[in-house]
Amino acid sequence: MPGEVNLSRLHCRVGELAYEQSLTLTQLADAVGISVVNLSVLKNDRAKAIRFSTLIALCDALGCQPGDLFTLRPLEP
């Protein structure tokens, strides 16, 4: 895959999944053990990386699999 990877294609569904479970970002951040600011970075698709330990903690807190947390937007022409 030549060129630079467009990170904006990756969408993190953490906000949607938290909403579905009536969890606030503060409650989720506390359950996961990260700051609300870092959780917000994920929620707003501004993260460039995620630790596996954070990913596992998010999945445990939300009762989901890693694949449930992310979607990939289509390539723009």
N, CA, C and O atoms as CSV, one atom per row, in Angstrom:
chain,resi,resn,atom,element,x,y,z
A,1,MET,N,N,0.854,-1.174,0.000
A,1,MET,CA,C,0.000,0.000,0.000
A,1,MET,C,C,0.902,1.240,0.000
A,1,MET,O,O,1.444,1.610,1.042
A,2,PRO,N,N,1.062,1.871,-1.143
A,2,PRO,CA,C,1.961,3.017,-1.241
A,2,PRO,C,C,1.385,4.259,-0.577
A,2,PRO,O,O,0.169,4.409,-0.460
A,3,GLY,N,N,2.274,5.144,-0.144
A,3,GLY,CA,C,1.827,6.408,0.429
A,3,GLY,C,C,1.507,6.315,1.903
A,3,GLY,O,O,1.714,5.287,2.547
A,4,GLU,N,N,1.006,7.394,2.409
A,4,GLU,CA,C,0.682,7.506,3.827
A,4,GLU,C,C,-0.702,6.944,4.113
A,4,GLU,O,O,-1.619,7.100,3.307
A,5,VAL,N,N,-0.853,6.291,5.259
A,5,VAL,CA,C,-2.139,5.719,5.670
A,5,VAL,C,C,-3.021,6.837,6.209
A,5,VAL,O,O,-2.577,7.654,7.015
A,6,ASN,N,N,-4.268,6.870,5.762
A,6,ASN,CA,C,-5.233,7.871,6.206
A,6,ASN,C,C,-5.898,7.383,7.494
A,6,ASN,O,O,-6.836,6.587,7.452
A,7,LEU,N,N,-5.404,7.869,8.644
A,7,LEU,CA,C,-5.923,7.417,9.927
A,7,LEU,C,C,-7.356,7.851,10.180
A,7,LEU,O,O,-8.029,7.279,11.037
A,8,SER,N,N,-7.835,8.851,9.453
A,8,SER,CA,C,-9.207,9.317,9.665
A,8,SER,C,C,-10.241,8.291,9.195
A,8,SER,O,O,-11.430,8.436,9.482
A,9,ARG,N,N,-9.802,7.268,8.484
A,9,ARG,CA,C,-10.724,6.217,8.056
A,9,ARG,C,C,-11.169,5.334,9.208
A,9,ARG,O,O,-12.235,4.722,9.141
A,10,LEU,N,N,-10.362,5.258,10.272
A,10,LEU,CA,C,-10.687,4.401,11.404
A,10,LEU,C,C,-11.606,5.139,12.368
A,10,LEU,O,O,-11.251,6.198,12.885
A,11,HIS,N,N,-12.777,4.582,12.606
A,11,HIS,CA,C,-13.751,5.186,13.514
A,11,HIS,C,C,-13.866,4.337,14.767
A,11,HIS,O,O,-14.120,3.135,14.693
A,12,CYS,N,N,-13.677,4.971,15.920
A,12,CYS,CA,C,-13.812,4.288,17.207
A,12,CYS,C,C,-15.235,4.468,17.712
A,12,CYS,O,O,-15.715,5.594,17.836
A,13,ARG,N,N,-15.900,3.376,17.998
A,13,ARG,CA,C,-17.303,3.379,18.402
A,13,ARG,C,C,-17.492,3.422,19.917
A,13,ARG,O,O,-18.580,3.125,20.409
A,14,VAL,N,N,-16.453,3.785,20.659
A,14,VAL,CA,C,-16.521,3.732,22.120
A,14,VAL,C,C,-17.664,4.597,22.663
A,14,VAL,O,O,-18.343,4.190,23.606
A,15,GLY,N,N,-17.883,5.758,22.094
A,15,GLY,CA,C,-18.968,6.630,22.550
A,15,GLY,C,C,-20.332,6.007,22.309
A,15,GLY,O,O,-21.211,6.071,23.169
A,16,GLU,N,N,-20.506,5.413,21.154
A,16,GLU,CA,C,-21.778,4.772,20.810
A,16,GLU,C,C,-22.063,3.583,21.731
A,16,GLU,O,O,-23.185,3.403,22.203
A,17,LEU,N,N,-21.024,2.773,21.977
A,17,LEU,CA,C,-21.201,1.603,22.828
A,17,LEU,C,C,-21.472,2.016,24.276
A,17,LEU,O,O,-22.280,1.386,24.959
A,18,ALA,N,N,-20.808,3.057,24.741
A,18,ALA,CA,C,-21.060,3.556,26.097
A,18,ALA,C,C,-22.492,4.079,26.202
A,18,ALA,O,O,-23.185,3.809,27.183
A,19,TYR,N,N,-22.933,4.822,25.194
A,19,TYR,CA,C,-24.296,5.370,25.179
A,19,TYR,C,C,-25.329,4.248,25.239
A,19,TYR,O,O,-26.310,4.339,25.977
A,20,GLU,N,N,-25.105,3.189,24.459
A,20,GLU,CA,C,-26.037,2.059,24.438
A,20,GLU,C,C,-26.176,1.411,25.813
A,20,GLU,O,O,-27.206,0.810,26.121
A,21,GLN,N,N,-25.139,1.536,26.634
A,21,GLN,CA,C,-25.166,0.932,27.972
A,21,GLN,C,C,-25.411,1.975,29.056
A,21,GLN,O,O,-25.250,1.695,30.243
A,22,SER,N,N,-25.801,3.175,28.642
A,22,SER,CA,C,-26.090,4.277,29.566
A,22,SER,C,C,-24.911,4.609,30.476
A,22,SER,O,O,-25.090,4.940,31.648
A,23,LEU,N,N,-23.707,4.515,29.920
A,23,LEU,CA,C,-22.496,4.860,30.649
A,23,LEU,C,C,-22.020,6.236,30.218
A,23,LEU,O,O,-21.994,6.539,29.026
A,24,THR,N,N,-21.647,7.068,31.173
A,24,THR,CA,C,-21.030,8.346,30.823
A,24,THR,C,C,-19.559,8.083,30.513
A,24,THR,O,O,-19.018,7.036,30.867
A,25,LEU,N,N,-18.925,9.039,29.851
A,25,LEU,CA,C,-17.494,8.890,29.580
A,25,LEU,C,C,-16.703,8.834,30.886
A,25,LEU,O,O,-15.702,8.123,30.976
A,26,THR,N,N,-17.143,9.570,31.882
A,26,THR,CA,C,-16.467,9.550,33.177
A,26,THR,C,C,-16.564,8.169,33.814
A,26,THR,O,O,-15.575,7.654,34.336
A,27,GLN,N,N,-17.744,7.571,33.774
A,27,GLN,CA,C,-17.920,6.224,34.334
A,27,GLN,C,C,-17.057,5.210,33.589
A,27,GLN,O,O,-16.419,4.355,34.203
A,28,LEU,N,N,-17.043,5.313,32.262
A,28,LEU,CA,C,-16.252,4.377,31.463
A,28,LEU,C,C,-14.762,4.585,31.706
A,28,LEU,O,O,-14.017,3.616,31.847
A,29,ALA,N,N,-14.327,5.826,31.756
A,29,ALA,CA,C,-12.911,6.115,32.008
A,29,ALA,C,C,-12.484,5.537,33.353
A,29,ALA,O,O,-11.405,4.954,33.464
A,30,ASP,N,N,-13.325,5.695,34.373
A,30,ASP,CA,C,-13.022,5.137,35.694
A,30,ASP,C,C,-12.940,3.612,35.638
A,30,ASP,O,O,-12.049,3.015,36.241
A,31,ALA,N,N,-13.859,2.988,34.922
A,31,ALA,CA,C,-13.874,1.524,34.826
A,31,ALA,C,C,-12.650,0.994,34.083
A,31,ALA,O,O,-12.141,-0.083,34.394
A,32,VAL,N,N,-12.186,1.760,33.104
A,32,VAL,CA,C,-11.066,1.327,32.268
A,32,VAL,C,C,-9.725,1.696,32.901
A,32,VAL,O,O,-8.721,1.016,32.688
A,33,GLY,N,N,-9.719,2.773,33.676
A,33,GLY,CA,C,-8.470,3.217,34.289
A,33,GLY,C,C,-7.682,4.174,33.427
A,33,GLY,O,O,-6.453,4.214,33.499
A,34,ILE,N,N,-8.392,4.960,32.597
A,34,ILE,CA,C,-7.737,5.997,31.802
A,34,ILE,C,C,-8.435,7.325,32.074
A,34,ILE,O,O,-9.513,7.362,32.667
A,35,SER,N,N,-7.814,8.401,31.639
A,35,SER,CA,C,-8.413,9.717,31.872
A,35,SER,C,C,-9.576,9.957,30.910
A,35,SER,O,O,-9.647,9.360,29.835
A,36,VAL,N,N,-10.472,10.831,31.315
A,36,VAL,CA,C,-11.586,11.209,30.443
A,36,VAL,C,C,-11.036,11.868,29.180
A,36,VAL,O,O,-11.591,11.687,28.096
A,37,VAL,N,N,-9.958,12.625,29.311
A,37,VAL,CA,C,-9.347,13.278,28.143
A,37,VAL,C,C,-8.881,12.230,27.135
A,37,VAL,O,O,-9.145,12.368,25.940
A,38,ASN,N,N,-8.192,11.184,27.596
A,38,ASN,CA,C,-7.724,10.147,26.670
A,38,ASN,C,C,-8.887,9.363,26.074
A,38,ASN,O,O,-8.838,8.977,24.906
A,39,LEU,N,N,-9.927,9.126,26.860
A,39,LEU,CA,C,-11.108,8.446,26.327
A,39,LEU,C,C,-11.781,9.317,25.275
A,39,LEU,O,O,-12.255,8.809,24.259
A,40,SER,N,N,-11.826,10.614,25.508
A,40,SER,CA,C,-12.404,11.547,24.548
A,40,SER,C,C,-11.607,11.567,23.241
A,40,SER,O,O,-12.186,11.676,22.160
A,41,VAL,N,N,-10.300,11.464,23.341
A,41,VAL,CA,C,-9.452,11.400,22.145
A,41,VAL,C,C,-9.844,10.181,21.301
A,41,VAL,O,O,-9.944,10.273,20.078
A,42,LEU,N,N,-10.062,9.048,21.960
A,42,LEU,CA,C,-10.516,7.849,21.239
A,42,LEU,C,C,-11.895,8.069,20.633
A,42,LEU,O,O,-12.121,7.789,19.456
A,43,LYS,N,N,-12.815,8.573,21.451
A,43,LYS,CA,C,-14.204,8.770,21.025
A,43,LYS,C,C,-14.303,9.690,19.817
A,43,LYS,O,O,-15.153,9.486,18.950
A,44,ASN,N,N,-13.449,10.695,19.753
A,44,ASN,CA,C,-13.504,11.680,18.677
A,44,ASN,C,C,-12.563,11.369,17.528
A,44,ASN,O,O,-12.267,12.234,16.703
A,45,ASP,N,N,-12.089,10.117,17.478
A,45,ASP,CA,C,-11.253,9.634,16.362
A,45,ASP,C,C,-9.972,10.434,16.185
A,45,ASP,O,O,-9.517,10.636,15.060
A,46,ARG,N,N,-9.389,10.891,17.286
A,46,ARG,CA,C,-8.132,11.632,17.199
A,46,ARG,C,C,-6.936,10.812,17.664
A,46,ARG,O,O,-5.801,11.286,17.600
A,47,ALA,N,N,-7.175,9.587,18.130
A,47,ALA,CA,C,-6.080,8.740,18.617
A,47,ALA,C,C,-5.274,8.196,17.438
A,47,ALA,O,O,-5.822,7.890,16.379
A,48,LYS,N,N,-3.976,8.084,17.643
A,48,LYS,CA,C,-3.100,7.505,16.629
A,48,LYS,C,C,-2.688,6.085,17.009
A,48,LYS,O,O,-2.138,5.349,16.190
A,49,ALA,N,N,-2.959,5.708,18.261
A,49,ALA,CA,C,-2.599,4.370,18.746
A,49,ALA,C,C,-3.424,4.068,19.996
A,49,ALA,O,O,-4.001,4.965,20.612
A,50,ILE,N,N,-3.465,2.795,20.353
A,50,ILE,CA,C,-4.123,2.373,21.589
A,50,ILE,C,C,-3.323,1.208,22.160
A,50,ILE,O,O,-2.925,0.306,21.424
A,51,ARG,N,N,-3.092,1.227,23.443
A,51,ARG,CA,C,-2.403,0.117,24.103
A,51,ARG,C,C,-3.327,-1.095,24.147
A,51,ARG,O,O,-4.539,-0.957,24.310
A,52,PHE,N,N,-2.751,-2.270,24.002
A,52,PHE,CA,C,-3.552,-3.482,24.098
A,52,PHE,C,C,-4.221,-3.578,25.463
A,52,PHE,O,O,-5.358,-4.041,25.558
A,53,SER,N,N,-3.539,-3.149,26.521
A,53,SER,CA,C,-4.132,-3.210,27.859
A,53,SER,C,C,-5.375,-2.319,27.939
A,53,SER,O,O,-6.353,-2.680,28.592
A,54,THR,N,N,-5.341,-1.160,27.281
A,54,THR,CA,C,-6.506,-0.271,27.242
A,54,THR,C,C,-7.618,-0.888,26.413
A,54,THR,O,O,-8.788,-0.819,26.788
A,55,LEU,N,N,-7.264,-1.483,25.302
A,55,LEU,CA,C,-8.241,-2.137,24.438
A,55,LEU,C,C,-8.955,-3.261,25.187
A,55,LEU,O,O,-10.177,-3.386,25.105
A,56,ILE,N,N,-8.204,-4.068,25.907
A,56,ILE,CA,C,-8.792,-5.164,26.676
A,56,ILE,C,C,-9.696,-4.615,27.775
A,56,ILE,O,O,-10.790,-5.134,27.995
A,57,ALA,N,N,-9.244,-3.568,28.468
A,57,ALA,CA,C,-10.048,-2.971,29.540
A,57,ALA,C,C,-11.342,-2.383,28.986
A,57,ALA,O,O,-12.392,-2.504,29.618
A,58,LEU,N,N,-11.283,-1.749,27.814
A,58,LEU,CA,C,-12.493,-1.217,27.177
A,58,LEU,C,C,-13.456,-2.347,26.834
A,58,LEU,O,O,-14.658,-2.242,27.077
A,59,CYS,N,N,-12.927,-3.421,26.271
A,59,CYS,CA,C,-13.777,-4.565,25.920
A,59,CYS,C,C,-14.417,-5.175,27.157
A,59,CYS,O,O,-15.595,-5.534,27.136
A,60,ASP,N,N,-13.651,-5.294,28.231
A,60,ASP,CA,C,-14.204,-5.831,29.475
A,60,ASP,C,C,-15.307,-4.924,30.017
A,60,ASP,O,O,-16.363,-5.404,30.428
A,61,ALA,N,N,-15.062,-3.619,30.017
A,61,ALA,CA,C,-16.034,-2.665,30.573
A,61,ALA,C,C,-17.301,-2.580,29.732
A,61,ALA,O,O,-18.392,-2.372,30.262
A,62,LEU,N,N,-17.153,-2.740,28.418
A,62,LEU,CA,C,-18.295,-2.603,27.514
A,62,LEU,C,C,-18.906,-3.952,27.128
A,62,LEU,O,O,-19.938,-3.995,26.458
A,63,GLY,N,N,-18.277,-5.042,27.543
A,63,GLY,CA,C,-18.789,-6.376,27.210
A,63,GLY,C,C,-18.780,-6.628,25.717
A,63,GLY,O,O,-19.750,-7.137,25.156
A,64,CYS,N,N,-17.671,-6.266,25.070
A,64,CYS,CA,C,-17.605,-6.417,23.614
A,64,CYS,C,C,-16.271,-7.020,23.200
A,64,CYS,O,O,-15.417,-7.309,24.039
A,65,GLN,N,N,-16.107,-7.202,21.913
A,65,GLN,CA,C,-14.873,-7.685,21.314
A,65,GLN,C,C,-14.155,-6.507,20.662
A,65,GLN,O,O,-14.799,-5.506,20.344
A,66,PRO,N,N,-12.837,-6.595,20.452
A,66,PRO,CA,C,-12.103,-5.488,19.810
A,66,PRO,C,C,-12.710,-5.043,18.481
A,66,PRO,O,O,-12.735,-3.850,18.177
A,67,GLY,N,N,-13.191,-5.982,17.704
A,67,GLY,CA,C,-13.793,-5.646,16.420
A,67,GLY,C,C,-15.074,-4.840,16.539
A,67,GLY,O,O,-15.471,-4.160,15.593
A,68,ASP,N,N,-15.724,-4.910,17.690
A,68,ASP,CA,C,-16.935,-4.127,17.924
A,68,ASP,C,C,-16.617,-2.653,18.154
A,68,ASP,O,O,-17.476,-1.793,17.960
A,69,LEU,N,N,-15.389,-2.362,18.566
A,69,LEU,CA,C,-15.001,-0.999,18.911
A,69,LEU,C,C,-14.627,-0.139,17.706
A,69,LEU,O,O,-14.643,1.088,17.793
A,70,PHE,N,N,-14.295,-0.767,16.593
A,70,PHE,CA,C,-13.798,-0.004,15.455
A,70,PHE,C,C,-14.502,-0.366,14.157
A,70,PHE,O,O,-14.882,-1.515,13.934
A,71,THR,N,N,-14.667,0.638,13.310
A,71,THR,CA,C,-15.103,0.412,11.943
A,71,THR,C,C,-14.133,1.151,11.031
A,71,THR,O,O,-13.471,2.098,11.453
A,72,LEU,N,N,-14.056,0.723,9.812
A,72,LEU,CA,C,-13.166,1.330,8.830
A,72,LEU,C,C,-14.020,1.986,7.750
A,72,LEU,O,O,-14.789,1.324,7.053
A,73,ARG,N,N,-13.866,3.300,7.630
A,73,ARG,CA,C,-14.624,4.041,6.605
A,73,ARG,C,C,-14.048,3.718,5.232
A,73,ARG,O,O,-12.864,3.404,5.113
A,74,PRO,N,N,-14.877,3.793,4.196
A,74,PRO,CA,C,-14.386,3.490,2.845
A,74,PRO,C,C,-13.368,4.526,2.373
A,74,PRO,O,O,-13.344,5.662,2.845
A,75,LEU,N,N,-12.543,4.106,1.443
A,75,LEU,CA,C,-11.584,5.018,0.806
A,75,LEU,C,C,-12.330,6.062,0.002
A,75,LEU,O,O,-13.300,5.758,-0.692
A,76,GLU,N,N,-11.866,7.293,0.105
A,76,GLU,CA,C,-12.463,8.356,-0.718
A,76,GLU,C,C,-11.732,8.389,-2.050
A,76,GLU,O,O,-10.520,8.181,-2.108
A,77,PRO,N,N,-12.476,8.653,-3.124
A,77,PRO,CA,C,-11.845,8.657,-4.456
A,77,PRO,C,C,-10.807,9.744,-4.616
A,77,PRO,O,O,-10.199,9.864,-5.680
